[in-house]
Amino acid sequence: MPNPIPCTVCSQPTAHTPFFYEWKGRHFTIRRCTDCTHQFVYPPVTPDDQAEIYGDKYFSPEGDWVCGITGESYFDSEPLLRREAREVLSMIPASKGRLLDIGCAGGVFLDQARTAGFSVAGIELNPTMAKHASETYGVDVRSSPIEQLPMDAWADRFDVVTLLDCLEHIPEPRSALAKVSEWLRPGGYVLIRGPLSNSWLVEFKEALRRFLHIPKQLPGYPLDANMFNKRSIERLLTDTGFSQPVWINATRDFANLLAQRSGTPN
């Protein structure tokens, strides 16, 4: 009997669903956890896949960096990005200390956070964007997937870690959040922004399709490695050493959530 495929959030067994992607001549299915109900792409995208998906085109006007909402490149959207950065920073119950932004793109958020009073650093997969952040704003950015950074990548712990429209793209979110927990000081904050799958109508339709074994090819390619819902993302946080998250301006389809690393603050 083949080994069960574990959930990327809680490591419990998962079940096959009829949803799939076809990309680059390969077949990617969607697995669903039998415990926390998290869904994720299997097999996971590779580092080479990530480099292609999040290449320079991703941040262009034709790319998926904001799902085509602005019709502008990342570089042309700085005023919008600064407004969003100020909104995000207002959600954090801290205004100084060390802040790490994972998936920092070209560094606009980091520059705004520094203006607000933080000492900042970032992680960015795309080398062009990481270089832009370093050279334009003079911030410390590691150009690497988070999966390839060691637990001791930073000499000092952070007071705040942000993952803005990022966590859903990371193939191994549990190991990523374990690193975030290690990089944060006790009592430090993590702020996560991203899509949620919590529509009862969508859940009903998906359940019916699973029951009837009706296959469905999803549009596009496996851009989102994980499809979180409130239950699965809360499980991920509590399992990796965080307190029960606080939902901020959350909707059925989108999340802003804040959680605090367990332990007594230094």
FILUM-35919 format. One record per residue (C-alpha): x negated, y, z negated; residue in three letters. Coordinates in steps of 0.25 Angstrom, whole numbers, padded with zeros to 4 digits, always signed. Layout:
// FILUM-35919
XYZALA...
This chain:
// FILUM-35919
+0000+0000+0000MET-0006+0014+0004PRO-0009+0023-0007ASN+0002+0034-0010PRO-0001+0048-0005ILE-0002+0057-0017PRO+0005+0070-0019CYS-0004+0082-0017THR+0002+0089-0029VAL+0005+0078-0040CYS-0003+0066-0034SER+0010+0057-0034GLN+0014+0048-0023PRO+0021+0055-0011THR+0031+0050+0000ALA+0031+0052+0015HIS+0040+0062+0021THR+0045+0063+0035PRO+0039+0077+0037PHE+0026+0078+0045PHE+0016+0087+0053TYR+0009+0084+0066GLU-0004+0092+0068TRP-0017+0089+0075LYS-0012+0076+0079GLY-0010+0072+0065ARG+0002+0068+0057HIS+0004+0075+0043PHE+0016+0070+0034THR+0022+0077+0022ILE+0021+0069+0009ARG+0031+0071-0002ARG+0027+0068-0017CYS+0037+0059-0024THR+0034+0066-0037ASP+0033+0081-0036CYS+0039+0082-0021THR+0027+0089-0016HIS+0025+0088-0001GLN+0012+0088+0007PHE+0005+0085+0020VAL-0002+0072+0022TYR-0012+0069+0026PRO-0018+0082+0021PRO-0024+0092+0030VAL-0039+0091+0031THR-0049+0102+0028PRO-0051+0103+0044ASP-0036+0104+0045ASP-0036+0115+0034GLN-0047+0123+0042ALA-0038+0122+0055GLU-0025+0126+0048ILE-0031+0138+0040TYR-0040+0143+0051GLY-0041+0157+0056ASP-0028+0155+0064LYS-0020+0152+0051TYR-0023+0167+0047PHE-0019+0173+0061SER-0006+0179+0065PRO-0002+0166+0071GLU-0007+0158+0059GLY+0001+0152+0047ASP-0005+0160+0036TRP+0008+0167+0033VAL+0017+0158+0042CYS+0018+0169+0052GLY+0025+0179+0043ILE+0017+0191+0046THR+0012+0188+0060GLY-0002+0194+0056GLU-0015+0188+0053SER-0020+0187+0039TYR-0030+0199+0041PHE-0018+0207+0047ASP-0009+0204+0035SER-0018+0211+0024GLU-0007+0221+0019PRO+0003+0209+0017LEU-0007+0200+0011LEU-0010+0211+0001ARG+0004+0214-0003ARG+0006+0199-0005GLU-0007+0198-0013ALA-0002+0209-0023ARG+0011+0201-0024GLU+0004+0189-0027VAL-0005+0195-0037LEU+0007+0201-0045SER+0011+0187-0048MET-0002+0184-0055ILE-0002+0187-0070PRO-0016+0192-0069ALA-0023+0204-0063SER-0038+0200-0065LYS-0047+0189-0066GLY-0052+0179-0055ARG-0042+0175-0044LEU-0044+0164-0033LEU-0036+0164-0021ASP-0035+0151-0014ILE-0032+0152+0001GLY-0036+0167+0001CYS-0036+0169+0016ALA-0043+0182+0019GLY-0044+0187+0005GLY-0033+0198+0005VAL-0027+0192-0008PHE-0040+0191-0015LEU-0043+0205-0012ASP-0030+0210-0017GLN-0032+0201-0030ALA-0046+0208-0032ARG-0039+0222-0030THR-0029+0217-0041ALA-0041+0214-0051GLY-0045+0200-0048PHE-0058+0194-0045SER-0055+0185-0033VAL-0060+0173-0025ALA-0053+0165-0014GLY-0053+0151-0007ILE-0050+0151+0008GLU-0050+0140+0018LEU-0052+0148+0030ASN-0066+0153+0032PRO-0062+0165+0040THR-0053+0170+0030MET-0062+0167+0018ALA-0073+0175+0025LYS-0063+0187+0027HIS-0060+0187+0013ALA-0074+0187+0008SER-0079+0197+0018GLU-0067+0207+0018THR-0064+0207+0003TYR-0077+0202-0003GLY-0070+0190-0011VAL-0075+0176-0014ASP-0068+0166-0005VAL-0072+0152-0004ARG-0069+0147+0011SER-0065+0132+0007SER-0053+0124+0005PRO-0050+0123-0010ILE-0051+0108-0009GLU-0066+0109-0006GLN-0069+0119-0017LEU-0074+0112-0030PRO-0068+0114-0044MET-0079+0122-0048ASP-0079+0131-0036ALA-0078+0144-0045TRP-0087+0148-0056ALA-0076+0155-0064ASP-0061+0152-0065ARG-0050+0160-0059PHE-0039+0167-0066ASP-0029+0166-0054VAL-0029+0157-0042VAL-0019+0160-0030THR-0015+0151-0019LEU-0007+0159-0010LEU+0000+0151+0002ASP-0011+0141+0000CYS-0008+0129-0009LEU+0001+0123+0001GLU-0010+0122+0011HIS-0020+0114+0002ILE-0019+0099+0004PRO-0023+0096-0010GLU-0015+0106-0019PRO-0017+0098-0032ARG-0033+0098-0031SER-0032+0113-0027ALA-0024+0117-0039LEU-0033+0108-0048ALA-0044+0117-0043LYS-0036+0130-0045VAL-0034+0125-0059SER-0048+0123-0061GLU-0052+0136-0055TRP-0042+0144-0064LEU-0045+0148-0078ARG-0035+0142-0089PRO-0023+0152-0088GLY-0026+0156-0074GLY-0016+0158-0064TYR-0013+0151-0050VAL-0003+0158-0041LEU+0002+0149-0029ILE+0010+0155-0017ARG+0016+0146-0006GLY+0028+0139+0000PRO+0037+0129-0008LEU+0046+0118-0003SER+0058+0120-0012ASN+0070+0121-0003SER+0081+0112-0007TRP+0086+0111+0007LEU+0073+0108+0013VAL+0071+0097+0002GLU+0084+0091+0006PHE+0081+0091+0020LYS+0067+0085+0018GLU+0073+0074+0008ALA+0083+0070+0018LEU+0073+0069+0029ARG+0064+0061+0020ARG+0076+0052+0017PHE+0079+0050+0031LEU+0064+0048+0036HIS+0066+0059+0046ILE+0053+0064+0051PRO+0050+0079+0053LYS+0038+0085+0059GLN+0035+0098+0052LEU+0031+0111+0061PRO+0017+0115+0062GLY+0006+0108+0054TYR+0002+0105+0040PRO+0000+0119+0035LEU+0005+0117+0021ASP-0002+0105+0015ALA+0008+0105+0004ASN+0023+0108+0002MET+0025+0112-0012PHE+0038+0114-0020ASN+0040+0119-0034LYS+0039+0106-0040ARG+0026+0101-0033SER+0019+0114-0035ILE+0022+0115-0050GLU+0017+0101-0051ARG+0004+0104-0044LEU+0002+0116-0054LEU+0005+0109-0067THR-0003+0096-0062ASP-0016+0105-0060THR-0016+0113-0073GLY-0006+0124-0071PHE+0006+0129-0079SER+0020+0129-0074GLN+0020+0139-0062PRO+0028+0152-0062VAL+0035+0154-0049TRP+0035+0168-0044ILE+0044+0173-0033ASN+0045+0159-0029ALA+0056+0155-0018THR+0061+0142-0013ARG+0050+0141-0002ASP+0039+0149-0008PHE+0031+0150-0021ALA+0023+0159-0030ASN+0019+0152-0042LEU+0010+0155-0053LEU+0004+0145-0063ALA-0007+0146-0074GLN-0018+0136-0076ARG-0016+0129-0089SER-0025+0131-0101GLY-0028+0142-0110THR-0033+0155-0103PRO-0048+0158-0105ASN
